[in-house]
């Protein structure tokens, strides 16, 4: 723990400590759940009161850089991944653009009979067989998003499909369908038992639910996608030009 402050500076001690702790966070030394230095240890290290140290830590907790867990201690918060509503990319493209290594924790492909609402959106007959793709995805640490997709009958994947390439590249290459439009709705919700088990969070934890309808240049719906994102790992950014 390399934390130093200038006792003769006009900058308040809590501000100096705050900046030193930011540097400590940025080193990555305390990533992956490693406990952050205790208030008393920091206090002894820099020669100021614990209340002053607590003030600095409270600021960083408020900014979402640190997390306090009762009975455990203080840890560095996992960095949230942001995506912009002014842009549209597949999950693979988003993660690759940000340089974030990701992995599939679960990939399941099957066929189901379209229910009434799904059939209406895809403009097909109710009960018609369609393909469904379920994926649990995240980084190397843990999963943070659960996707379920339903496809128009024009998209009929082989049972041997491994889904190793970006999904929309597969659709374009194998079915000659170019996807150009995504209509999305965002909703806040709480994780039920199934989602809590899949995403490794507590039941009742906040979830960002995104409903996406993807269409081709002719406006024909090709995919209905539901995404359930861990709110502590993902944010949506909105850019609006006047």
C-alpha positions in Angstrom: 0.0 0.0 0.0 1.8 3.1 -1.3 -0.2 6.1 0.0 1.5 9.4 0.7 0.1 12.8 1.5 1.6 16.3 1.9 0.9 17.5 5.4 2.0 21.1 4.5 -0.2 21.3 1.4 -3.3 23.6 1.4 -5.3 20.7 -0.2 -7.5 19.1 2.5 -6.3 15.7 3.8 -9.4 13.9 2.7 -9.0 15.2 -0.9 -5.4 14.1 -1.0 -6.3 10.6 0.4 -9.1 10.4 -2.1 -6.7 10.9 -5.0 -4.2 8.5 -3.6 -6.9 5.8 -3.3 -8.0 6.4 -6.9 -4.4 5.7 -8.0 -4.5 2.5 -5.8 -7.7 1.4 -7.5 -6.3 2.0 -11.0 -3.3 -0.3 -10.3 -5.6 -3.3 -10.4 -3.9 -4.7 -7.3 -7.3 -5.0 -5.5 -9.3 -6.3 -8.4 -11.1 -9.7 -8.3 -12.6 -9.2 -4.8 -9.3 -8.7 -2.9 -10.1 -6.6 0.2 -9.1 -3.0 0.1 -6.9 -1.6 2.9 -8.7 -1.0 6.1 -9.4 2.6 7.3 -7.3 2.1 10.4 -4.3 0.9 8.3 -4.6 3.9 5.9 -5.0 6.2 8.9 -1.8 4.9 10.5 0.0 5.0 7.2 -0.6 8.7 6.4 -1.0 10.0 10.0 -4.5 11.4 9.9 -7.7 10.5 11.7 -9.9 7.5 10.7 -12.8 10.0 10.1 -10.7 11.8 7.5 -10.0 8.5 5.8 -13.6 7.5 6.0 -14.7 10.7 4.3 -12.4 9.9 1.4 -13.7 6.3 1.1 -17.3 7.5 1.4 -16.7 9.7 -1.7 -15.4 6.7 -3.7 -18.2 4.5 -2.6 -20.7 7.1 -3.7 -19.0 7.2 -7.1 -19.3 3.5 -7.4 -15.6 2.9 -7.4 -15.6 1.0 -4.0 -18.1 -1.2 -2.4 -18.7 -1.8 1.3 -19.9 -5.2 2.3 -21.1 -5.7 5.9 -19.1 -8.2 7.8 -16.6 -8.5 4.9 -14.9 -5.2 4.2 -14.3 -2.8 1.3 -13.6 -4.0 -2.2 -13.0 -2.4 -5.6 -16.3 -2.4 -7.5 -16.3 -4.3 -10.7 -16.2 -1.9 -13.6 -19.4 -1.4 -15.5 -19.6 -2.0 -19.2 -21.4 0.7 -21.1 -23.1 0.7 -24.5 -24.6 3.6 -26.3 -28.2 3.8 -27.5 -27.0 5.9 -30.4 -25.2 2.9 -31.8 -26.2 -0.7 -32.5 -23.8 -3.6 -32.4 -23.9 -7.3 -31.5 -22.6 -8.3 -28.1 -19.5 -9.8 -29.7 -18.8 -6.5 -31.6 -19.4 -4.4 -28.5 -17.0 -6.5 -26.3 -14.4 -6.7 -29.1 -14.5 -2.9 -29.6 -13.9 -2.3 -25.9 -11.1 -4.9 -25.8 -13.0 -7.0 -23.2 -12.3 -10.7 -23.4 -15.6 -12.6 -23.0 -16.8 -16.1 -22.8 -20.0 -18.1 -23.3 -21.1 -19.9 -20.1 -24.0 -21.5 -21.8 -25.2 -21.9 -25.4 -28.4 -23.8 -26.1 -30.2 -24.0 -29.5 -33.6 -25.7 -29.9 -37.0 -25.3 -31.7 -40.2 -24.2 -30.2 -43.8 -23.4 -31.3 -44.4 -19.7 -31.6 -46.9 -18.4 -29.0 -49.5 -15.8 -29.9 -47.4 -12.6 -29.2 -44.2 -14.0 -30.8 -46.2 -15.0 -33.9 -47.7 -11.5 -34.2 -44.3 -9.8 -34.0 -42.8 -12.2 -36.5 -46.0 -12.1 -38.7 -46.3 -15.9 -38.8 -49.0 -18.3 -37.8 -49.4 -19.1 -34.1 -47.9 -22.5 -33.2 -45.4 -22.5 -36.2 -42.0 -24.0 -35.4 -39.2 -21.5 -34.9 -35.6 -21.6 -33.7 -34.7 -20.3 -30.3 -31.1 -19.5 -29.1 -30.3 -19.1 -25.4 -26.9 -17.8 -24.3 -25.3 -16.9 -20.9 -22.4 -14.6 -21.5 -19.8 -12.6 -19.5 -16.2 -11.9 -19.0 -13.5 -14.2 -17.6 -14.7 -13.5 -14.0 -18.5 -14.2 -14.1 -21.6 -14.0 -16.4 -23.4 -10.7 -16.6 -26.0 -11.1 -19.4 -28.5 -13.7 -20.3 -29.9 -13.7 -23.9 -32.9 -15.4 -25.4 -33.6 -15.0 -29.1 -36.5 -16.2 -31.3 -36.1 -16.2 -35.1 -38.3 -15.9 -38.1 -38.7 -19.3 -39.9 -36.4 -17.9 -42.6 -33.6 -18.4 -40.1 -33.3 -22.2 -39.5 -30.0 -23.1 -37.9 -28.4 -26.5 -38.4 -28.4 -28.6 -35.2 -24.6 -28.7 -35.6 -24.2 -24.9 -35.5 -21.7 -24.0 -32.9 -22.3 -20.2 -32.9 -18.6 -19.4 -32.7 -18.9 -16.4 -35.0 -20.9 -13.2 -34.3 -24.6 -14.1 -34.6 -25.5 -11.5 -37.3 -22.5 -12.6 -39.4 -23.8 -16.2 -39.3 -27.3 -15.0 -40.4 -25.9 -13.0 -43.2 -23.5 -15.7 -44.5 -25.9 -18.7 -44.2 -29.3 -17.1 -44.9 -28.3 -14.0 -47.0 -30.2 -11.8 -44.6 -28.7 -8.4 -43.7 -30.0 -6.9 -40.4 -30.1 -3.1 -40.5 -32.6 -2.0 -37.8 -33.0 -2.6 -34.0 -36.0 -1.3 -32.0 -35.4 -1.5 -28.3 -37.2 -1.1 -25.0 -35.4 -0.9 -21.6 -37.0 -1.9 -18.3 -35.8 -2.1 -14.7 -36.7 -5.3 -12.9 -35.6 -7.6 -10.1 -33.9 -11.0 -10.5 -36.1 -14.0 -9.9 -34.7 -17.3 -8.7 -33.8 -18.5 -12.2 -32.0 -15.3 -13.2 -30.2 -15.1 -9.8 -28.8 -18.6 -10.3 -27.7 -18.0 -13.9 -26.2 -14.5 -13.3 -24.7 -15.4 -9.8 -26.5 -12.6 -8.0 -28.9 -12.5 -5.1 -32.6 -13.1 -5.8 -34.2 -9.6 -5.9 -31.1 -7.9 -7.2 -31.6 -5.2 -9.9 -31.7 -6.3 -13.5 -31.7 -4.2 -16.7 -34.1 -5.9 -19.1 -33.8 -5.1 -22.8 -36.3 -6.2 -25.4 -34.9 -5.9 -29.0 -36.7 -6.5 -32.3 -34.3 -6.7 -35.2 -35.4 -6.2 -38.8 -34.0 -6.5 -42.4 -34.0 -3.5 -44.9 -37.5 -4.3 -45.9 -38.7 -3.9 -42.3 -39.4 -7.6 -41.8 -38.7 -8.8 -38.3 -36.0 -11.5 -38.2 -35.2 -11.7 -34.5 -36.8 -11.1 -31.2 -34.2 -10.8 -28.4 -34.6 -10.5 -24.7 -31.5 -9.6 -22.7 -31.2 -9.6 -18.9 -28.2 -7.6 -17.7 -26.7 -7.4 -14.3 -27.2 -3.8 -13.2 -23.9 -3.8 -11.3 -22.0 -4.7 -14.4 -23.7 -3.0 -17.3 -25.0 0.5 -18.1 -26.8 2.1 -21.1 -25.6 5.5 -22.2 -27.9 7.8 -24.2 -26.6 10.4 -26.6 -29.1 12.9 -28.0 -28.2 15.7 -30.4 -30.2 18.9 -30.4 
